Amino acid sequence: MDDSNLTAALQANPSEWDLVGPTAEADIRRAIARYGDAAVKAAVKNLTKPKRGRKQERDWPELREYIEKDAREWLAGGDPFKTRTNYSIAQDFAAKNPGHGAVSTHKRIERKLAKKPYDRRWFVLVTAMHLSRDSLPHAQHIRALEELAQLNASAGIWQEALELAQSDIADYQAKTGGPPQASLSMKEIQSGARNALLAAVRPLNRQGGLFGFLPPLSALSGQAE
């Protein structure tokens, strides 16, 4: 594009010739006008091609058996971080999965298990939180959330999850008239609160509407027909 055409383009569409934007297409159009199709295509291909280097190992899925074992021990009241060190786990993993070399694999795994913020302790607690939700006493689930909230205090997400779980327990108590049995899981507490609400609503519906303001559901059903 010569100077006269460039000037005309600038005058016709000034927003598309800003230094940046307003869209990616506008930026590419400007680049093509300045450098040509071939140069832009070559630059895009070079900038978007995968980086060279050794492919990153996906170790955490293979470490799942160790993490779950730790989580179950932690939920049972034990201390897996004393029972098994990062070194011993890395040693066992490297023996079973040597990869490019047992020594280098051992070092890589040991570093990964200790790397903050998503280290072995974080994965163990998250796994314990998931394992405890559906089938273990709710106190175990709360304990896992408390540990996660303390471990990742700056994130805030686990504190919110903890407060939500505590709210579910309070909701259950308000709707059933008493605290949940110690053996109930969080899933059972949430289900129990819903069932208690439904049980309270059904008599009101049969007696002439929800809280006396609405007609019974059966009447509404008949009107719909």
Accessible surface in RSA format (square Angstrom, percent):
REM  Atomic radii and reference values for relative SASA: ProtOr
REM  Chains: A
REM  Algorithm: Lee & Richards
REM  Probe-radius: 1.40
REM  Slices: 20
REM RES _ NUM      All-atoms   Total-Side   Main-Chain    Non-polar    All polar
REM                ABS   REL    ABS   REL    ABS   REL    ABS   REL    ABS   REL
RES MET A   1   123.00  63.7  46.13  30.5  76.87 183.0  58.01  49.3  64.98  86.1
RES ASP A   2    83.60  58.6  69.19  68.9  14.41  34.1  45.63 107.4  37.97  37.9
RES ASP A   3   117.96  82.6 113.82 113.3   4.14   9.8  37.28  87.7  80.68  80.5
RES SER A   4    78.82  66.6  62.94  84.0  15.88  36.6  56.77 120.9  22.05  30.9
RES ASN A   5    81.27  56.0  77.57  75.0   3.71   8.9  11.30  27.2  69.98  67.6
RES LEU A   6    55.44  30.9  55.44  39.7   0.00   0.0  55.44  38.9   0.00   0.0
RES THR A   7    66.83  47.5  66.81  67.7   0.02   0.0  42.70  57.4  24.12  36.5
RES ALA A   8    55.65  51.2  49.37  76.2   6.28  14.3  52.46  73.9   3.19   8.5
RES ALA A   9    23.15  21.3  16.00  24.7   7.15  16.3  22.55  31.8   0.60   1.6
RES LEU A  10    74.85  41.7  71.67  51.3   3.18   8.0  71.88  50.5   2.97   8.0
RES GLN A  11   141.29  79.0 112.11  81.9  29.18  69.5  46.01  97.9  95.28  72.3
RES ALA A  12    74.45  68.5  40.20  62.0  34.25  77.9  51.76  72.9  22.70  60.1
RES ASN A  13    76.04  52.4  73.00  70.5   3.03   7.3   5.25  12.6  70.79  68.4
RES PRO A  14    86.05  62.7  80.58  73.5   5.47  19.9  82.20  67.9   3.85  23.9
RES SER A  15    62.57  52.9  58.18  77.6   4.39  10.1  40.76  86.8  21.82  30.6
RES GLU A  16    58.03  33.3  57.19  43.3   0.85   2.0   8.95  17.3  49.08  40.1
RES TRP A  17    36.95  14.8  20.31   9.8  16.64  39.1  13.50   7.2  23.45  38.1
RES ASP A  18    71.26  49.9  65.42  65.1   5.84  13.8  18.87  44.4  52.39  52.2
RES LEU A  19   172.50  96.1 143.42 102.6  29.09  73.1 149.51 105.0  22.99  61.9
RES VAL A  20   116.24  76.5  98.85  89.5  17.39  41.9  99.17  86.2  17.07  46.3
RES GLY A  21     8.45  10.4   0.00   N/A   8.45  10.4   8.45  23.2   0.00   0.0
RES PRO A  22    92.89  67.7  54.90  50.0  37.99 138.1  65.03  53.7  27.86 173.2
RES THR A  23    77.49  55.1  68.54  69.5   8.95  21.3  71.26  95.7   6.23   9.4
RES ALA A  24    74.19  68.2  60.78  93.8  13.40  30.5  65.14  91.7   9.04  24.0
RES GLU A  25   118.13  67.8 115.33  87.3   2.80   6.7  41.21  79.7  76.93  62.8
RES ALA A  26     1.17   1.1   1.06   1.6   0.10   0.2   1.06   1.5   0.10   0.3
RES ASP A  27    51.71  36.2  45.72  45.5   5.99  14.2  25.27  59.5  26.44  26.4
RES ILE A  28    81.13  46.2  79.77  59.4   1.36   3.3  81.13  58.4   0.00   0.0
RES ARG A  29   113.82  47.8 109.61  55.9   4.20  10.0  62.51  85.4  51.31  31.1
RES ARG A  30     5.83   2.4   5.83   3.0   0.00   0.0   2.41   3.3   3.41   2.1
RES ALA A  31    27.18  25.0  25.46  39.3   1.73   3.9  27.00  38.0   0.18   0.5
RES ILE A  32    64.09  36.5  60.47  45.0   3.63   8.7  60.47  43.5   3.63   9.8
RES ALA A  33    25.01  23.0   6.17   9.5  18.83  42.8  14.61  20.6  10.40  27.5
RES ARG A  34   135.17  56.8  99.77  50.9  35.41  84.3  35.37  48.3  99.81  60.5
RES TYR A  35   154.49  72.1 127.76  72.7  26.73  69.5  92.50  69.5  61.99  76.4
RES GLY A  36    30.22  37.3   0.00   N/A  30.22  37.3  28.55  78.3   1.67   3.7
RES ASP A  37    82.29  57.6  75.82  75.5   6.47  15.3  22.32  52.5  59.97  59.8
RES ALA A  38    81.08  74.6  69.62 107.4  11.46  26.1  74.98 105.6   6.10  16.2
RES ALA A  39    49.82  45.8  34.80  53.7  15.01  34.2  43.79  61.7   6.02  16.0
RES VAL A  40    17.31  11.4  15.04  13.6   2.27   5.5  17.31  15.0   0.00   0.0
RES LYS A  41   147.72  72.1 139.72  85.7   8.00  19.0  90.22  81.2  57.50  61.3
RES ALA A  42    62.94  57.9  50.83  78.4  12.10  27.5  58.26  82.0   4.68  12.4
RES ALA A  43    48.55  44.6  40.44  62.4   8.11  18.4  48.21  67.9   0.34   0.9
RES VAL A  44    71.84  47.3  70.96  64.2   0.88   2.1  71.84  62.4   0.00   0.0
RES LYS A  45   158.36  77.3 152.42  93.5   5.93  14.1  99.67  89.7  58.69  62.5
RES ASN A  46    86.91  59.9  76.47  73.9  10.43  25.1  19.46  46.8  67.45  65.2
RES LEU A  47   144.44  80.4 113.21  81.0  31.23  78.5 115.77  81.3  28.67  77.1
RES THR A  48   101.26  72.0  70.76  71.7  30.50  72.7  63.78  85.7  37.48  56.7
RES LYS A  49   108.24  52.8  92.90  57.0  15.34  36.5  60.83  54.8  47.41  50.5
RES PRO A  50   121.31  88.4 101.10  92.2  20.22  73.5 113.14  93.4   8.17  50.8
RES LYS A  51   202.81  98.9 171.16 105.0  31.65  75.4 119.38 107.4  83.43  88.9
RES ARG A  52   225.82  94.8 191.14  97.4  34.68  82.6  82.29 112.5 143.53  87.0
RES GLY A  53    68.60  84.6   0.00   N/A  68.60  84.6  38.68 106.1  29.92  67.0
RES ARG A  54   142.76  59.9 102.29  52.1  40.48  96.4  70.60  96.5  72.17  43.7
RES LYS A  55   178.97  87.3 161.33  99.0  17.64  42.0 112.55 101.3  66.42  70.8
RES GLN A  56   145.69  81.5 130.33  95.2  15.37  36.6  47.59 101.3  98.10  74.4
RES GLU A  57    48.55  27.9  39.21  29.7   9.34  22.2  34.18  66.1  14.38  11.7
RES ARG A  58   174.50  73.3 157.95  80.5  16.55  39.4  69.61  95.1 104.89  63.6
RES ASP A  59     5.99   4.2   4.80   4.8   1.19   2.8   0.23   0.5   5.75   5.7
RES TRP A  60    53.78  21.6  48.22  23.3   5.56  13.1  37.69  20.1  16.09  26.1
RES PRO A  61    67.29  49.0  46.05  42.0  21.24  77.2  54.95  45.4  12.35  76.7
RES GLU A  62    85.22  48.9  69.86  52.9  15.36  36.6  40.97  79.2  44.25  36.1
RES LEU A  63     0.11   0.1   0.11   0.1   0.00   0.0   0.11   0.1   0.00   0.0
RES ARG A  64   156.84  65.9 154.42  78.7   2.42   5.8  48.55  66.4 108.29  65.6
RES GLU A  65   107.98  62.0  93.08  70.4  14.90  35.5  40.20  77.8  67.78  55.3
RES TYR A  66    20.17   9.4  19.09  10.9   1.08   2.8  19.38  14.6   0.79   1.0
RES ILE A  67     8.42   4.8   8.42   6.3   0.00   0.0   8.42   6.1   0.00   0.0
RES GLU A  68    45.01  25.8  45.01  34.1   0.00   0.0   6.32  12.2  38.69  31.6
RES LYS A  69   121.41  59.2 113.47  69.6   7.94  18.9  69.09  62.2  52.32  55.7
RES ASP A  70     0.00   0.0   0.00   0.0   0.00   0.0   0.00   0.0   0.00   0.0
RES ALA A  71     0.00   0.0   0.00   0.0   0.00   0.0   0.00   0.0   0.00   0.0
RES ARG A  72   137.18  57.6 130.30  66.4   6.88  16.4  52.69  72.0  84.50  51.2
RES GLU A  73    43.57  25.0  36.44  27.6   7.13  17.0  28.85  55.8  14.72  12.0
RES TRP A  74    17.97   7.2  17.86   8.6   0.11   0.3   5.16   2.8  12.81  20.8
RES LEU A  75     8.52   4.7   6.68   4.8   1.84   4.6   6.90   4.8   1.62   4.4
RES ALA A  76    91.37  84.0  47.23  72.9  44.14 100.4  60.10  84.6  31.27  82.8
RES GLY A  77    62.05  76.5   0.00   N/A  62.05  76.5  28.05  77.0  34.01  76.2
RES GLY A  78    33.47  41.3   0.00   N/A  33.47  41.3  24.69  67.8   8.78  19.7
RES ASP A  79    59.01  41.3  52.16  51.9   6.85  16.2  28.59  67.3  30.42  30.3
RES PRO A  80     0.00   0.0   0.00   0.0   0.00   0.0   0.00   0.0   0.00   0.0
RES PHE A  81    40.79  20.4  25.56  15.8  15.23  39.6  25.56  15.5  15.23  43.6
RES LYS A  82   172.14  84.0 144.05  88.4  28.10  66.9  92.29  83.1  79.85  85.1
RES THR A  83    84.48  60.1  50.34  51.0  34.14  81.4  45.07  60.5  39.42  59.6
RES ARG A  84    38.86  16.3  37.20  19.0   1.67   4.0  30.28  41.4   8.58   5.2
RES THR A  85    73.72  52.4  70.31  71.3   3.41   8.1  67.39  90.5   6.34   9.6
RES ASN A  86    39.03  26.9  35.02  33.8   4.00   9.6   8.49  20.4  30.54  29.5
RES TYR A  87   118.52  55.3 117.35  66.8   1.16   3.0  80.64  60.6  37.87  46.7
RES SER A  88    43.69  36.9  38.80  51.8   4.89  11.3  38.19  81.3   5.51   7.7
RES ILE A  89     3.19   1.8   1.42   1.1   1.77   4.3   3.19   2.3   0.00   0.0
RES ALA A  90     0.00   0.0   0.00   0.0   0.00   0.0   0.00   0.0   0.00   0.0
RES GLN A  91    96.80  54.1  94.57  69.1   2.24   5.3  24.85  52.9  71.96  54.6
RES ASP A  92    55.27  38.7  50.30  50.1   4.97  11.8  20.94  49.3  34.33  34.2
RES PHE A  93     4.85   2.4   4.85   3.0   0.00   0.0   4.85   2.9   0.00   0.0
RES ALA A  94     3.58   3.3   3.52   5.4   0.07   0.2   3.52   5.0   0.07   0.2
RES ALA A  95    80.29  73.8  45.67  70.5  34.62  78.7  54.98  77.4  25.31  67.0
RES LYS A  96   122.21  59.6  91.69  56.3  30.52  72.7  71.61  64.5  50.60  53.9
RES ASN A  97    60.65  41.8  53.68  51.9   6.96  16.8  18.71  45.0  41.93  40.5
RES PRO A  98    65.13  47.5  65.13  59.4   0.00   0.0  65.13  53.8   0.00   0.0
RES GLY A  99    68.88  84.9   0.00   N/A  68.88  84.9  39.62 108.7  29.26  65.5
RES HIS A 100   153.66  84.0 113.24  78.7  40.42 103.4  75.40  77.7  78.26  91.1
RES GLY A 101    26.13  32.2   0.00   N/A  26.13  32.2  26.13  71.7   0.00   0.0
RES ALA A 102    48.71  44.8  41.88  64.6   6.83  15.5  41.91  59.0   6.80  18.0
RES VAL A 103   105.46  69.4 102.16  92.5   3.30   8.0 104.80  91.1   0.66   1.8
RES SER A 104    49.36  41.7  41.84  55.8   7.51  17.3  42.85  91.3   6.50   9.1
RES THR A 105     0.97   0.7   0.97   1.0   0.00   0.0   0.63   0.8   0.35   0.5
RES HIS A 106    27.17  14.8  27.17  18.9   0.00   0.0   8.39   8.6  18.78  21.8
RES LYS A 107   121.32  59.2 119.04  73.0   2.28   5.4  68.25  61.4  53.08  56.5
RES ARG A 108    41.36  17.4  40.42  20.6   0.94   2.2  28.75  39.3  12.61   7.6
RES ILE A 109     0.00   0.0   0.00   0.0   0.00   0.0   0.00   0.0   0.00   0.0
RES GLU A 110    57.73  33.1  57.16  43.2   0.57   1.4  16.49  31.9  41.25  33.7
RES ARG A 111   153.31  64.4 144.66  73.7   8.65  20.6  77.92 106.5  75.39  45.7
RES LYS A 112    39.16  19.1  36.29  22.3   2.87   6.8  30.19  27.2   8.97   9.6
RES LEU A 113     2.12   1.2   0.55   0.4   1.57   3.9   0.55   0.4   1.57   4.2
RES ALA A 114    54.60  50.2  39.93  61.6  14.66  33.4  44.23  62.3  10.37  27.5
RES LYS A 115   147.30  71.9 139.35  85.5   7.95  18.9  89.15  80.2  58.15  61.9
RES LYS A 116   144.34  70.4 124.47  76.4  19.87  47.3  94.08  84.7  50.26  53.5
RES PRO A 117    73.23  53.4  67.51  61.5   5.72  20.8  70.45  58.2   2.78  17.3
RES TYR A 118   125.30  58.5 119.63  68.1   5.67  14.8  73.00  54.9  52.30  64.5
RES ASP A 119     7.96   5.6   7.96   7.9   0.00   0.0   0.75   1.8   7.21   7.2
RES ARG A 120     7.01   2.9   6.97   3.6   0.05   0.1   3.79   5.2   3.23   2.0
RES ARG A 121    85.92  36.1  84.45  43.1   1.47   3.5  18.43  25.2  67.49  40.9
RES TRP A 122    40.62  16.3  40.62  19.7   0.00   0.0  39.12  20.9   1.51   2.4
RES PHE A 123    49.84  24.9  49.82  30.9   0.02   0.1  49.84  30.2   0.00   0.0
RES VAL A 124     0.00   0.0   0.00   0.0   0.00   0.0   0.00   0.0   0.00   0.0
RES LEU A 125     0.73   0.4   0.73   0.5   0.00   0.0   0.73   0.5   0.00   0.0
RES VAL A 126    21.90  14.4  21.90  19.8   0.00   0.0  21.90  19.0   0.00   0.0
RES THR A 127    27.02  19.2  23.38  23.7   3.65   8.7  12.98  17.4  14.05  21.2
RES ALA A 128     0.00   0.0   0.00   0.0   0.00   0.0   0.00   0.0   0.00   0.0
RES MET A 129    19.11   9.9  19.11  12.6   0.00   0.0   7.30   6.2  11.80  15.6
RES HIS A 130   118.31  64.7 104.37  72.5  13.94  35.7  71.47  73.7  46.84  54.5
RES LEU A 131    42.34  23.6  32.61  23.3   9.72  24.4  36.47  25.6   5.86  15.8
RES SER A 132     0.00   0.0   0.00   0.0   0.00   0.0   0.00   0.0   0.00   0.0
RES ARG A 133    88.27  37.1  88.27  45.0   0.00   0.0  28.47  38.9  59.80  36.2
RES ASP A 134    70.78  49.6  58.28  58.0  12.49  29.5  20.82  49.0  49.95  49.8
RES SER A 135    91.19  77.1  59.88  79.9  31.31  72.1  46.47  98.9  44.72  62.7
RES LEU A 136    57.74  32.2  57.14  40.9   0.60   1.5  57.74  40.6   0.00   0.0
RES PRO A 137    52.94  38.6  52.94  48.3   0.00   0.0  52.94  43.7   0.00   0.0
RES HIS A 138    22.10  12.1  22.10  15.4   0.00   0.0   4.75   4.9  17.35  20.2
RES ALA A 139    64.07  58.9  56.32  86.9   7.75  17.6  59.67  84.0   4.39  11.6
RES GLN A 140    41.88  23.4  41.88  30.6   0.00   0.0   6.79  14.4  35.09  26.6
RES HIS A 141    12.75   7.0  12.75   8.9   0.00   0.0   1.12   1.2  11.63  13.5
RES ILE A 142    22.66  12.9  22.66  16.9   0.00   0.0  22.66  16.3   0.00   0.0
RES ARG A 143    78.22  32.8  77.80  39.7   0.42   1.0  48.79  66.7  29.43  17.8
RES ALA A 144     0.00   0.0   0.00   0.0   0.00   0.0   0.00   0.0   0.00   0.0
RES LEU A 145     4.54   2.5   4.54   3.3   0.00   0.0   4.54   3.2   0.00   0.0
RES GLU A 146    80.25  46.1  74.65  56.5   5.60  13.3  23.57  45.6  56.68  46.3
RES GLU A 147    62.65  36.0  60.97  46.1   1.68   4.0   2.45   4.7  60.20  49.2
RES LEU A 148     0.00   0.0   0.00   0.0   0.00   0.0   0.00   0.0   0.00   0.0
RES ALA A 149    10.23   9.4   4.59   7.1   5.64  12.8   5.39   7.6   4.84  12.8
RES GLN A 150   143.68  80.3 122.35  89.4  21.33  50.8  45.23  96.3  98.45  74.7
RES LEU A 151    64.57  36.0  37.10  26.5  27.47  69.1  42.34  29.7  22.22  59.8
RES ASN A 152    22.08  15.2  18.31  17.7   3.77   9.1   4.27  10.3  17.81  17.2
RES ALA A 153    77.96  71.7  52.67  81.3  25.29  57.5  56.94  80.2  21.02  55.7
RES SER A 154   121.08 102.3  78.54 104.8  42.54  98.0  58.82 125.2  62.27  87.2
RES ALA A 155    67.60  62.2  29.29  45.2  38.31  87.2  40.37  56.8  27.23  72.1
RES GLY A 156    23.53  29.0   0.00   N/A  23.53  29.0  23.17  63.6   0.36   0.8
RES ILE A 157   104.70  59.6 101.33  75.5   3.37   8.1 103.32  74.4   1.38   3.7
RES TRP A 158    32.37  13.0  32.26  15.6   0.11   0.3  27.99  14.9   4.38   7.1
RES GLN A 159    78.94  44.1  78.31  57.2   0.64   1.5  36.87  78.5  42.07  31.9
RES GLU A 160   119.10  68.4 112.89  85.4   6.20  14.8  38.97  75.4  80.12  65.4
RES ALA A 161    32.27  29.7  23.53  36.3   8.74  19.9  29.01  40.9   3.26   8.6
RES LEU A 162    13.39   7.5  13.39   9.6   0.00   0.0  13.39   9.4   0.00   0.0
RES GLU A 163    91.87  52.7  86.10  65.1   5.77  13.7  30.18  58.4  61.69  50.4
RES LEU A 164   119.24  66.4 115.21  82.4   4.03  10.1 118.67  83.3   0.57   1.5
RES ALA A 165     5.89   5.4   3.81   5.9   2.08   4.7   5.41   7.6   0.47   1.3
RES GLN A 166    80.99  45.3  74.89  54.7   6.10  14.5  28.98  61.7  52.01  39.4
RES SER A 167    62.04  52.4  53.82  71.8   8.21  18.9  24.66  52.5  37.38  52.4
RES ASP A 168    31.10  21.8  29.67  29.5   1.43   3.4   2.08   4.9  29.02  28.9
RES ILE A 169    35.97  20.5  35.97  26.8   0.00   0.0  35.97  25.9   0.00   0.0
RES ALA A 170    59.93  55.1  50.70  78.2   9.23  21.0  55.57  78.3   4.36  11.5
RES ASP A 171    51.45  36.0  46.13  45.9   5.32  12.6  16.63  39.1  34.82  34.7
RES TYR A 172    31.77  14.8  31.77  18.1   0.00   0.0   4.04   3.0  27.73  34.2
RES GLN A 173    84.18  47.1  82.00  59.9   2.17   5.2  14.61  31.1  69.56  52.8
RES ALA A 174    84.96  78.1  46.01  71.0  38.95  88.6  57.72  81.3  27.24  72.2
RES LYS A 175    81.43  39.7  52.65  32.3  28.78  68.5  38.10  34.3  43.33  46.2
RES THR A 176    63.08  44.9  24.82  25.2  38.26  91.2  31.41  42.2  31.67  47.9
RES GLY A 177    72.97  90.0   0.00   N/A  72.97  90.0  36.10  99.1  36.87  82.6
RES GLY A 178    20.68  25.5   0.00   N/A  20.68  25.5  19.71  54.1   0.97   2.2
RES PRO A 179    98.30  71.6  82.55  75.3  15.74  57.2  82.55  68.2  15.74  97.9
RES PRO A 180    15.81  11.5   3.74   3.4  12.07  43.9   3.94   3.3  11.87  73.8
RES GLN A 181   128.32  71.8 119.94  87.7   8.39  20.0  44.50  94.7  83.82  63.6
RES ALA A 182    82.75  76.1  69.78 107.7  12.97  29.5  73.82 104.0   8.94  23.7
RES SER A 183    79.32  67.0  60.54  80.8  18.78  43.3  48.69 103.7  30.63  42.9
RES LEU A 184    36.82  20.5  36.82  26.3   0.00   0.0  36.82  25.9   0.00   0.0
RES SER A 185     2.20   1.9   2.20   2.9   0.00   0.0   2.20   4.7   0.00   0.0
RES MET A 186     1.97   1.0   1.97   1.3   0.00   0.0   1.97   1.7   0.00   0.0
RES LYS A 187   106.37  51.9 106.16  65.1   0.22   0.5  55.88  50.3  50.49  53.8
RES GLU A 188    86.90  49.9  79.83  60.4   7.07  16.8  30.29  58.6  56.62  46.2
RES ILE A 189     0.00   0.0   0.00   0.0   0.00   0.0   0.00   0.0   0.00   0.0
RES GLN A 190    44.31  24.8  39.83  29.1   4.48  10.7  13.52  28.8  30.78  23.3
RES SER A 191    38.99  32.9  38.92  51.9   0.07   0.2  15.41  32.8  23.58  33.0
RES GLY A 192    19.32  23.8   0.00   N/A  19.32  23.8  16.62  45.6   2.69   6.0
RES ALA A 193     4.82   4.4   4.82   7.4   0.00   0.0   4.82   6.8   0.00   0.0
RES ARG A 194   143.53  60.3 142.03  72.4   1.50   3.6  66.03  90.2  77.50  47.0
RES ASN A 195    86.87  59.9  82.86  80.1   4.01   9.6  25.75  62.0  61.12  59.1
RES ALA A 196    21.12  19.4   8.89  13.7  12.22  27.8  15.99  22.5   5.12  13.6
RES LEU A 197    83.28  46.4  81.97  58.6   1.32   3.3  83.28  58.5   0.00   0.0
RES LEU A 198    90.40  50.3  90.13  64.5   0.27   0.7  90.13  63.3   0.27   0.7
RES ALA A 199    53.94  49.6  44.75  69.1   9.20  20.9  46.59  65.6   7.35  19.5
RES ALA A 200    58.35  53.6  44.34  68.4  14.01  31.9  53.98  76.0   4.37  11.6
RES VAL A 201    37.83  24.9  37.83  34.2   0.00   0.0  37.83  32.9   0.00   0.0
RES ARG A 202   128.70  54.0 126.86  64.7   1.84   4.4  48.24  65.9  80.46  48.8
RES PRO A 203    45.64  33.3  45.00  41.0   0.65   2.3  45.64  37.7   0.00   0.0
RES LEU A 204    56.79  31.6  55.93  40.0   0.87   2.2  56.08  39.4   0.71   1.9
RES ASN A 205    27.79  19.2  27.79  26.9   0.00   0.0   3.11   7.5  24.69  23.9
RES ARG A 206   171.74  72.1 136.87  69.8  34.87  83.0  71.57  97.8 100.17  60.7
RES GLN A 207   144.30  80.7 104.05  76.0  40.25  95.8  47.33 100.7  96.98  73.6
RES GLY A 208    37.57  46.3   0.00   N/A  37.57  46.3  22.10  60.6  15.47  34.7
RES GLY A 209     2.66   3.3   0.00   N/A   2.66   3.3   0.00   0.0   2.66   6.0
RES LEU A 210    58.63  32.6  55.84  39.9   2.79   7.0  55.84  39.2   2.79   7.5
RES PHE A 211   126.44  63.3 104.85  64.9  21.60  56.2 112.34  68.1  14.10  40.4
RES GLY A 212    65.89  81.3   0.00   N/A  65.89  81.3  30.74  84.4  35.15  78.7
RES PHE A 213   177.38  88.7 146.57  90.8  30.82  80.2 151.16  91.6  26.23  75.1
RES LEU A 214    95.12  53.0  92.43  66.1   2.69   6.8  94.56  66.4   0.56   1.5
RES PRO A 215    55.37  40.4  47.43  43.2   7.94  28.9  52.52  43.4   2.85  17.7
RES PRO A 216    33.54  24.4  33.54  30.6   0.00   0.0  33.54  27.7   0.00   0.0
RES LEU A 217   114.98  64.0 111.54  79.8   3.45   8.7 111.73  78.5   3.25   8.7
RES SER A 218    85.93  72.6  68.46  91.4  17.47  40.2  55.05 117.2  30.88  43.3
RES ALA A 219    40.17  36.9  27.07  41.8  13.10  29.8  38.38  54.1   1.79   4.7
RES LEU A 220    69.82  38.9  64.87  46.4   4.95  12.4  65.14  45.7   4.69  12.6
RES SER A 221    60.16  50.8  51.68  69.0   8.48  19.5  30.99  66.0  29.17  40.9
RES GLY A 222    44.59  55.0   0.00   N/A  44.59  55.0  29.69  81.5  14.91  33.4
RES GLN A 223   136.04  76.1 100.70  73.6  35.34  84.1  49.87 106.2  86.17  65.4
RES ALA A 224    92.08  84.7  48.51  74.9  43.57  99.1  61.66  86.8  30.42  80.6
RES GLU A 225   177.37 101.8 111.28  84.2  66.09 157.3  62.82 121.5 114.55  93.5
END  Absolute sums over single chains surface
CHAIN  1 A    15285.5      12597.2       2688.3       9146.0       6139.5
END  Absolute sums over all chains
TOTAL         15285.5      12597.2       2688.3       9146.0       6139.5
